[in-house]
Amino acid sequence: MTIKDAFHWNFRMNLRETTSFAGEFFWMDDDNTVLKKANFEVFNKDVAIDCGQSILNEHKCFWLVTTNGFLFSKDNPVSTGWTLKHNWS
């Protein structure tokens, strides 16, 4: 991926509600020096609940990465309904 790329995929929580996706993120300087990094689960049972998902229902949720941290929205990604969910390490 490159700077300002968007990434998406579709899936549902499994029957045992153990579906989990983790990510490792880096905020880089112009010379590729790592300024900030974070490693956390971007999807798990708690995030699914925040999205309004269940085993039977699929809803969209969105992440936005900023210099302040990782913002989350379960609504339209162009809305103002973003909430800080995770800070940089």
MOPAC internal coordinates of N, CA, C and O (Angstrom, degrees):
PM7 1SCF
backbone

  N    0.0000 0     0.00 0     0.00 0    0    0    0
  C    1.4388 1     0.00 0     0.00 0    1    0    0
  C    1.5232 1   109.63 1     0.00 0    2    1    0
  O    1.2310 1   121.27 1   -25.68 1    3    2    1
  N    1.3025 1   115.19 1   154.32 1    3    2    1
  C    1.4561 1   120.34 1   177.72 1    5    3    2
  C    1.5232 1   109.57 1  -120.06 1    6    5    3
  O    1.2310 1   121.09 1    -5.42 1    7    6    5
  N    1.3103 1   115.53 1   174.58 1    7    6    5
  C    1.4546 1   122.11 1  -178.07 1    9    7    6
  C    1.5194 1   110.37 1   -57.07 1   10    9    7
  O    1.2310 1   120.92 1   -43.48 1   11   10    9
  N    1.3233 1   115.84 1   136.52 1   11   10    9
  C    1.4660 1   125.49 1   177.48 1   13   11   10
  C    1.5237 1   113.64 1    68.12 1   14   13   11
  O    1.2310 1   119.62 1  -165.80 1   15   14   13
  N    1.3287 1   118.34 1    14.20 1   15   14   13
  C    1.4583 1   120.96 1   174.90 1   17   15   14
  C    1.5249 1   109.98 1   -74.13 1   18   17   15
  O    1.2310 1   121.29 1   -30.74 1   19   18   17
  N    1.3050 1   115.13 1   149.26 1   19   18   17
  C    1.4592 1   121.86 1   172.40 1   21   19   18
  C    1.5277 1   107.49 1  -105.26 1   22   21   19
  O    1.2310 1   120.91 1   -33.30 1   23   22   21
  N    1.3183 1   115.87 1   146.70 1   23   22   21
  C    1.4593 1   121.55 1  -178.85 1   25   23   22
  C    1.5169 1   107.72 1  -136.72 1   26   25   23
  O    1.2310 1   120.10 1   -42.39 1   27   26   25
  N    1.3225 1   117.41 1   137.61 1   27   26   25
  C    1.4601 1   119.57 1   178.10 1   29   27   26
  C    1.5264 1   110.64 1  -148.79 1   30   29   27
  O    1.2310 1   121.41 1   -23.68 1   31   30   29
  N    1.3304 1   114.91 1   156.32 1   31   30   29
  C    1.4447 1   121.74 1   173.27 1   33   31   30
  C    1.5245 1   107.65 1  -156.17 1   34   33   31
  O    1.2310 1   120.64 1   -16.84 1   35   34   33
  N    1.3322 1   116.38 1   163.16 1   35   34   33
  C    1.4670 1   122.33 1  -178.93 1   37   35   34
  C    1.5144 1   110.23 1  -119.82 1   38   37   35
  O    1.2310 1   120.89 1   -36.83 1   39   38   37
  N    1.3112 1   115.90 1   143.17 1   39   38   37
  C    1.4568 1   122.15 1   176.81 1   41   39   38
  C    1.5163 1   107.51 1  -169.11 1   42   41   39
  O    1.2310 1   120.83 1    -6.25 1   43   42   41
  N    1.3225 1   116.03 1   173.75 1   43   42   41
  C    1.4610 1   122.53 1   175.62 1   45   43   42
  C    1.5224 1   109.20 1  -130.75 1   46   45   43
  O    1.2310 1   121.49 1   -21.39 1   47   46   45
  N    1.3088 1   114.75 1   158.61 1   47   46   45
  C    1.4577 1   120.86 1   174.39 1   49   47   46
  C    1.5321 1   108.38 1   -64.64 1   50   49   47
  O    1.2310 1   120.05 1   -40.37 1   51   50   49
  N    1.3270 1   117.51 1   139.63 1   51   50   49
  C    1.4539 1   120.39 1   177.98 1   53   51   50
  C    1.5389 1   110.55 1   -75.65 1   54   53   51
  O    1.2310 1   120.59 1    -8.46 1   55   54   53
  N    1.3194 1   116.47 1   171.54 1   55   54   53
  C    1.4668 1   120.85 1  -175.97 1   57   55   54
  C    1.5237 1   113.15 1   -61.78 1   58   57   55
  O    1.2310 1   119.90 1   146.92 1   59   58   57
  N    1.3213 1   117.79 1   -33.08 1   59   58   57
  C    1.4769 1   120.56 1   179.32 1   61   59   58
  C    1.5234 1   112.30 1   -84.69 1   62   61   59
  O    1.2310 1   120.57 1   179.65 1   63   62   61
  N    1.3207 1   116.52 1    -0.35 1   63   62   61
  C    1.4686 1   123.68 1   179.87 1   65   63   62
  C    1.5306 1   112.41 1    57.29 1   66   65   63
  O    1.2310 1   121.34 1  -135.73 1   67   66   65
  N    1.3435 1   115.03 1    44.27 1   67   66   65
  C    1.4579 1   120.46 1  -179.94 1   69   67   66
  C    1.5322 1   112.45 1  -116.11 1   70   69   67
  O    1.2310 1   120.09 1  -172.61 1   71   70   69
  N    1.3281 1   117.43 1     7.39 1   71   70   69
  C    1.4617 1   120.40 1   178.89 1   73   71   70
  C    1.5244 1   109.70 1   -60.04 1   74   73   71
  O    1.2310 1   120.78 1   -47.48 1   75   74   73
  N    1.3246 1   116.11 1   132.52 1   75   74   73
  C    1.4582 1   120.68 1  -177.31 1   77   75   74
  C    1.5253 1   109.47 1  -149.17 1   78   77   75
  O    1.2310 1   120.74 1   -43.69 1   79   78   77
  N    1.3272 1   116.20 1   136.31 1   79   78   77
  C    1.4575 1   122.23 1   173.88 1   81   79   78
  C    1.5211 1   107.93 1  -128.33 1   82   81   79
  O    1.2310 1   120.76 1   -50.02 1   83   82   81
  N    1.3235 1   116.15 1   129.98 1   83   82   81
  C    1.4616 1   121.13 1   179.64 1   85   83   82
  C    1.5213 1   108.55 1  -114.46 1   86   85   83
  O    1.2310 1   120.95 1   -24.70 1   87   86   85
  N    1.3097 1   115.79 1   155.30 1   87   86   85
  C    1.4504 1   120.70 1   177.91 1   89   87   86
  C    1.5141 1   111.09 1  -137.59 1   90   89   87
  O    1.2310 1   120.85 1   -29.11 1   91   90   89
  N    1.3172 1   115.98 1   150.89 1   91   90   89
  C    1.4516 1   122.59 1   174.15 1   93   91   90
  C    1.5209 1   106.39 1  -117.55 1   94   93   91
  O    1.2310 1   120.40 1   -54.57 1   95   94   93
  N    1.3311 1   116.85 1   125.43 1   95   94   93
  C    1.4500 1   122.62 1  -171.15 1   97   95   94
  C    1.5197 1   110.78 1  -124.07 1   98   97   95
  O    1.2310 1   121.36 1   -33.85 1   99   98   97
  N    1.3302 1   115.01 1   146.15 1   99   98   97
  C    1.4552 1   121.65 1   179.35 1  101   99   98
  C    1.5179 1   109.01 1  -133.39 1  102  101   99
  O    1.2310 1   120.14 1   -46.16 1  103  102  101
  N    1.3385 1   117.33 1   133.84 1  103  102  101
  C    1.4620 1   122.94 1   171.13 1  105  103  102
  C    1.5134 1   105.58 1  -102.00 1  106  105  103
  O    1.2310 1   120.76 1   -62.40 1  107  106  105
  N    1.3349 1   116.16 1   117.60 1  107  106  105
  C    1.4567 1   120.97 1  -171.25 1  109  107  106
  C    1.5258 1   111.48 1  -106.73 1  110  109  107
  O    1.2310 1   121.14 1   -30.64 1  111  110  109
  N    1.3216 1   115.43 1   149.36 1  111  110  109
  C    1.4600 1   122.31 1   171.47 1  113  111  110
  C    1.5301 1   107.55 1   -80.36 1  114  113  111
  O    1.2310 1   120.30 1    -9.67 1  115  114  113
  N    1.3211 1   117.04 1   170.33 1  115  114  113
  C    1.4630 1   121.15 1  -179.94 1  117  115  114
  C    1.5253 1   112.60 1   -59.33 1  118  117  115
  O    1.2310 1   120.07 1   152.40 1  119  118  117
  N    1.3373 1   117.47 1   -27.60 1  119  118  117
  C    1.4650 1   120.75 1   180.00 1  121  119  118
  C    1.5420 1   111.84 1   -94.38 1  122  121  119
  O    1.2310 1   120.40 1  -162.55 1  123  122  121
  N    1.3417 1   116.84 1    17.45 1  123  122  121
  C    1.4742 1   124.57 1   178.81 1  125  123  122
  C    1.5184 1   114.29 1    69.72 1  126  125  123
  O    1.2310 1   120.30 1  -160.31 1  127  126  125
  N    1.3211 1   117.04 1    19.69 1  127  126  125
  C    1.4574 1   120.98 1   172.69 1  129  127  126
  C    1.5271 1   108.04 1   -78.74 1  130  129  127
  O    1.2310 1   120.53 1   -46.65 1  131  130  129
  N    1.3230 1   116.58 1   133.35 1  131  130  129
  C    1.4635 1   120.82 1   178.46 1  133  131  130
  C    1.5221 1   108.77 1   -73.93 1  134  133  131
  O    1.2310 1   120.78 1   -61.41 1  135  134  133
  N    1.3277 1   116.11 1   118.59 1  135  134  133
  C    1.4614 1   121.55 1   178.36 1  137  135  134
  C    1.5250 1   111.98 1   -94.71 1  138  137  135
  O    1.2310 1   120.89 1   143.11 1  139  138  137
  N    1.3355 1   115.90 1   -36.89 1  139  138  137
  C    1.4641 1   121.53 1  -179.45 1  141  139  138
  C    1.5174 1   107.93 1  -145.20 1  142  141  139
  O    1.2310 1   121.11 1   -26.17 1  143  142  141
  N    1.3317 1   115.48 1   153.83 1  143  142  141
  C    1.4520 1   118.71 1   174.25 1  145  143  142
  C    1.5179 1   109.01 1  -146.88 1  146  145  143
  O    1.2310 1   121.33 1   -21.27 1  147  146  145
  N    1.3258 1   115.05 1   158.73 1  147  146  145
  C    1.4610 1   121.36 1   178.30 1  149  147  146
  C    1.5218 1   108.33 1  -154.03 1  150  149  147
  O    1.2310 1   121.05 1   -30.35 1  151  150  149
  N    1.3132 1   115.59 1   149.65 1  151  150  149
  C    1.4535 1   123.20 1   177.69 1  153  151  150
  C    1.5183 1   106.44 1  -141.51 1  154  153  151
  O    1.2310 1   120.15 1   -63.84 1  155  154  153
  N    1.3407 1   117.32 1   116.16 1  155  154  153
  C    1.4626 1   120.26 1  -179.29 1  157  155  154
  C    1.5229 1   110.42 1  -160.14 1  158  157  155
  O    1.2310 1   120.69 1   -11.87 1  159  158  157
  N    1.3229 1   116.28 1   168.13 1  159  158  157
  C    1.4548 1   122.11 1   178.11 1  161  159  158
  C    1.5260 1   109.25 1   -80.11 1  162  161  159
  O    1.2310 1   120.76 1   -63.73 1  163  162  161
  N    1.3257 1   116.14 1   116.27 1  163  162  161
  C    1.4576 1   120.63 1   178.46 1  165  163  162
  C    1.5213 1   111.25 1   -84.75 1  166  165  163
  O    1.2310 1   120.45 1   165.44 1  167  166  165
  N    1.3286 1   116.75 1   -14.56 1  167  166  165
  C    1.4579 1   120.63 1   173.54 1  169  167  166
  C    1.5176 1   109.40 1  -146.92 1  170  169  167
  O    1.2310 1   121.14 1   -50.32 1  171  170  169
  N    1.2969 1   115.42 1   129.68 1  171  170  169
  C    1.4600 1   124.03 1   173.28 1  173  171  170
  C    1.5288 1   106.89 1  -158.69 1  174  173  171
  O    1.2310 1   119.84 1     8.72 1  175  174  173
  N    1.3012 1   117.91 1  -171.28 1  175  174  173
  C    1.4670 1   121.37 1  -176.82 1  177  175  174
  C    1.5304 1   111.37 1   -58.87 1  178  177  175
  O    1.2310 1   119.82 1   138.58 1  179  178  177
  N    1.3310 1   117.94 1   -41.42 1  179  178  177
  C    1.4628 1   120.92 1  -179.16 1  181  179  178
  C    1.5263 1   111.84 1   -65.67 1  182  181  179
  O    1.2310 1   120.19 1   137.78 1  183  182  181
  N    1.3223 1   117.24 1   -42.22 1  183  182  181
  C    1.4631 1   120.61 1   178.19 1  185  183  182
  C    1.5301 1   109.78 1   -65.84 1  186  185  183
  O    1.2310 1   120.26 1   140.69 1  187  186  185
  N    1.3250 1   117.12 1   -39.31 1  187  186  185
  C    1.4688 1   120.66 1   178.29 1  189  187  186
  C    1.5259 1   110.56 1   -59.34 1  190  189  187
  O    1.2310 1   120.45 1   138.75 1  191  190  189
  N    1.3110 1   116.75 1   -41.25 1  191  190  189
  C    1.4686 1   120.50 1   177.96 1  193  191  190
  C    1.5204 1   109.85 1   -63.31 1  194  193  191
  O    1.2310 1   120.57 1   136.28 1  195  194  193
  N    1.3394 1   116.52 1   -43.72 1  195  194  193
  C    1.4692 1   120.12 1   178.16 1  197  195  194
  C    1.5293 1   111.71 1   -62.25 1  198  197  195
  O    1.2310 1   120.27 1   148.61 1  199  198  197
  N    1.3401 1   117.09 1   -31.39 1  199  198  197
  C    1.4654 1   121.53 1   178.02 1  201  199  198
  C    1.5230 1   111.85 1   -76.99 1  202  201  199
  O    1.2310 1   120.26 1   162.97 1  203  202  201
  N    1.3300 1   117.11 1   -17.03 1  203  202  201
  C    1.4502 1   120.70 1  -174.42 1  205  203  202
  C    1.5127 1   112.40 1    87.31 1  206  205  203
  O    1.2310 1   120.52 1  -163.94 1  207  206  205
  N    1.3373 1   116.61 1    16.06 1  207  206  205
  C    1.4613 1   120.49 1  -178.47 1  209  207  206
  C    1.5207 1   110.86 1   -85.82 1  210  209  207
  O    1.2310 1   122.03 1   -25.95 1  211  210  209
  N    1.3107 1   113.71 1   154.05 1  211  210  209
  C    1.4598 1   121.73 1   170.76 1  213  211  210
  C    1.5228 1   106.78 1  -144.33 1  214  213  211
  O    1.2310 1   120.29 1     2.52 1  215  214  213
  N    1.2998 1   117.05 1  -177.48 1  215  214  213
  C    1.4656 1   120.01 1   179.65 1  217  215  214
  C    1.5248 1   109.93 1   -60.91 1  218  217  215
  O    1.2310 1   120.33 1   146.04 1  219  218  217
  N    1.3195 1   116.97 1   -33.96 1  219  218  217
  C    1.4633 1   121.24 1  -176.25 1  221  219  218
  C    1.5234 1   113.82 1   -94.32 1  222  221  219
  O    1.2310 1   119.82 1   156.49 1  223  222  221
  N    1.3083 1   117.94 1   -23.51 1  223  222  221
  C    1.4601 1   121.80 1  -175.81 1  225  223  222
  C    1.5142 1   111.55 1  -113.26 1  226  225  223
  O    1.2310 1   121.08 1   -42.98 1  227  226  225
  N    1.3128 1   115.53 1   137.02 1  227  226  225
  C    1.4612 1   121.22 1   176.28 1  229  227  226
  C    1.5249 1   108.38 1  -114.49 1  230  229  227
  O    1.2310 1   120.34 1   -51.06 1  231  230  229
  N    1.2975 1   116.96 1   128.94 1  231  230  229
  C    1.4485 1   122.72 1   176.76 1  233  231  230
  C    1.5166 1   108.73 1  -129.74 1  234  233  231
  O    1.2310 1   120.74 1   -22.13 1  235  234  233
  N    1.3052 1   116.20 1   157.87 1  235  234  233
  C    1.4522 1   120.59 1   178.93 1  237  235  234
  C    1.5226 1   109.83 1   -89.17 1  238  237  235
  O    1.2310 1   121.49 1   -38.05 1  239  238  237
  N    1.3298 1   114.75 1   141.95 1  239  238  237
  C    1.4597 1   120.41 1   170.63 1  241  239  238
  C    1.5262 1   106.99 1  -135.02 1  242  241  239
  O    1.2310 1   121.04 1   -25.05 1  243  242  241
  N    1.3174 1   115.62 1   154.95 1  243  242  241
  C    1.4593 1   121.28 1  -171.14 1  245  243  242
  C    1.5199 1   110.48 1  -132.42 1  246  245  243
  O    1.2310 1   120.94 1   -34.10 1  247  246  245
  N    1.3354 1   115.80 1   145.90 1  247  246  245
  C    1.4617 1   123.21 1   172.79 1  249  247  246
  C    1.5171 1   108.70 1  -117.92 1  250  249  247
  O    1.2310 1   120.54 1   -37.60 1  251  250  249
  N    1.3163 1   116.57 1   142.40 1  251  250  249
  C    1.4582 1   122.84 1   174.77 1  253  251  250
  C    1.5251 1   107.32 1  -129.80 1  254  253  251
  O    1.2310 1   120.57 1   -54.65 1  255  254  253
  N    1.3208 1   116.52 1   125.35 1  255  254  253
  C    1.4633 1   121.47 1  -178.36 1  257  255  254
  C    1.5229 1   108.64 1   -96.60 1  258  257  255
  O    1.2310 1   120.73 1   -53.10 1  259  258  257
  N    1.3337 1   116.21 1   126.90 1  259  258  257
  C    1.4616 1   121.81 1   178.97 1  261  259  258
  C    1.5268 1   109.01 1  -131.44 1  262  261  259
  O    1.2310 1   120.51 1    -6.63 1  263  262  261
  N    1.3124 1   116.63 1   173.37 1  263  262  261
  C    1.4607 1   119.89 1   177.10 1  265  263  262
  C    1.5271 1   111.13 1   -64.64 1  266  265  263
  O    1.2310 1   119.90 1   156.40 1  267  266  265
  N    1.3235 1   117.79 1   -23.60 1  267  266  265
  C    1.4662 1   121.88 1   179.69 1  269  267  266
  C    1.5210 1   113.19 1   -83.24 1  270  269  267
  O    1.2310 1   119.83 1   158.18 1  271  270  269
  N    1.3291 1   117.93 1   -21.82 1  271  270  269
  C    1.4534 1   120.77 1  -178.69 1  273  271  270
  C    1.5152 1   111.40 1   149.21 1  274  273  271
  O    1.2310 1   121.45 1    23.82 1  275  274  273
  N    1.3253 1   114.82 1  -156.18 1  275  274  273
  C    1.4547 1   122.79 1  -172.97 1  277  275  274
  C    1.5184 1   108.75 1  -110.83 1  278  277  275
  O    1.2310 1   121.37 1   -64.28 1  279  278  277
  N    1.3239 1   114.99 1   115.72 1  279  278  277
  C    1.4523 1   121.45 1  -177.69 1  281  279  278
  C    1.5181 1   109.65 1   -98.14 1  282  281  279
  O    1.2310 1   120.76 1   -31.74 1  283  282  281
  N    1.3210 1   116.15 1   148.26 1  283  282  281
  C    1.4548 1   123.17 1  -174.64 1  285  283  282
  C    1.5243 1   109.52 1  -126.56 1  286  285  283
  O    1.2310 1   120.78 1   -38.42 1  287  286  285
  N    1.3347 1   116.11 1   141.58 1  287  286  285
  C    1.4632 1   121.31 1   174.74 1  289  287  286
  C    1.5208 1   108.95 1  -144.33 1  290  289  287
  O    1.2310 1   120.64 1   -42.05 1  291  290  289
  N    1.3132 1   116.38 1   137.95 1  291  290  289
  C    1.4582 1   119.83 1   174.64 1  293  291  290
  C    1.5257 1   110.41 1  -101.01 1  294  293  291
  O    1.2310 1   120.74 1  -178.01 1  295  294  293
  N    1.2930 1   116.20 1     1.99 1  295  294  293
  C    1.4528 1   121.67 1  -178.45 1  297  295  294
  C    1.5183 1   109.99 1  -108.32 1  298  297  295
  O    1.2310 1   120.99 1    15.69 1  299  298  297
  N    1.2893 1   115.71 1  -164.31 1  299  298  297
  C    1.4492 1   122.31 1   177.59 1  301  299  298
  C    1.5320 1   109.69 1   -56.87 1  302  301  299
  O    1.2310 1   119.36 1   -52.12 1  303  302  301
  N    1.3335 1   118.82 1   127.88 1  303  302  301
  C    1.4701 1   120.11 1  -175.34 1  305  303  302
  C    1.5248 1   114.33 1   -65.58 1  306  305  303
  O    1.2310 1   119.18 1   166.64 1  307  306  305
  N    1.3230 1   119.17 1   -13.36 1  307  306  305
  C    1.4603 1   119.49 1   176.23 1  309  307  306
  C    1.5223 1   111.61 1   -92.47 1  310  309  307
  O    1.2310 1   121.04 1  -178.09 1  311  310  309
  N    1.3305 1   115.61 1     1.91 1  311  310  309
  C    1.4680 1   119.55 1   179.37 1  313  311  310
  C    1.5233 1   110.57 1   -76.81 1  314  313  311
  O    1.2310 1   121.04 1    -4.05 1  315  314  313
  N    1.3046 1   115.62 1   175.95 1  315  314  313
  C    1.4658 1   120.79 1   177.71 1  317  315  314
  C    1.5181 1   111.13 1   -96.62 1  318  317  315
  O    1.2310 1   119.64 1  -167.97 1  319  318  317
  N    1.3149 1   118.30 1    12.03 1  319  318  317
  C    1.4551 1   121.96 1  -175.73 1  321  319  318
  C    1.5190 1   114.58 1   -86.20 1  322  321  319
  O    1.2310 1   119.57 1  -138.43 1  323  322  321
  N    1.3163 1   118.43 1    41.57 1  323  322  321
  C    1.4643 1   122.26 1  -179.39 1  325  323  322
  C    1.5284 1   110.09 1   -89.09 1  326  325  323
  O    1.2310 1   121.01 1   -41.10 1  327  326  325
  N    1.3411 1   115.67 1   138.90 1  327  326  325
  C    1.4587 1   122.41 1   177.87 1  329  327  326
  C    1.5185 1   109.39 1  -125.90 1  330  329  327
  O    1.2310 1   120.24 1   -45.63 1  331  330  329
  N    1.3326 1   117.14 1   134.37 1  331  330  329
  C    1.4632 1   120.59 1   176.07 1  333  331  330
  C    1.5188 1   109.11 1   -66.85 1  334  333  331
  O    1.2310 1   120.31 1   -58.42 1  335  334  333
  N    1.3353 1   117.02 1   121.58 1  335  334  333
  C    1.4666 1   121.51 1  -178.21 1  337  335  334
  C    1.5213 1   113.02 1  -110.51 1  338  337  335
  O    1.2310 1   120.64 1   152.20 1  339  338  337
  N    1.3317 1   116.38 1   -27.80 1  339  338  337
  C    1.4633 1   118.56 1  -175.49 1  341  339  338
  C    1.5288 1   108.90 1  -151.92 1  342  341  339
  O    1.2310 1   120.94 1   -42.08 1  343  342  341
  N    1.3012 1   115.81 1   137.92 1  343  342  341
  C    1.4692 1   121.79 1   177.61 1  345  343  342
  C    1.5053 1   110.93 1   -95.63 1  346  345  343
  O    1.2310 1   121.14 1   -18.94 1  347  346  345
  N    1.3049 1   115.42 1   161.06 1  347  346  345
  C    1.4586 1   120.83 1   171.46 1  349  347  346
  C    1.5350 1   107.96 1   -68.15 1  350  349  347
  O    1.2310 1   120.83 1   -30.10 1  351  350  349
  N    1.3163 1   116.03 1   149.90 1  351  350  349
  C    1.4641 1   120.68 1   178.20 1  353  351  350
  C    1.5147 1   111.08 1   -73.92 1  354  353  351
  O    1.2310 1   120.10 1   180.00 1  355  354  353

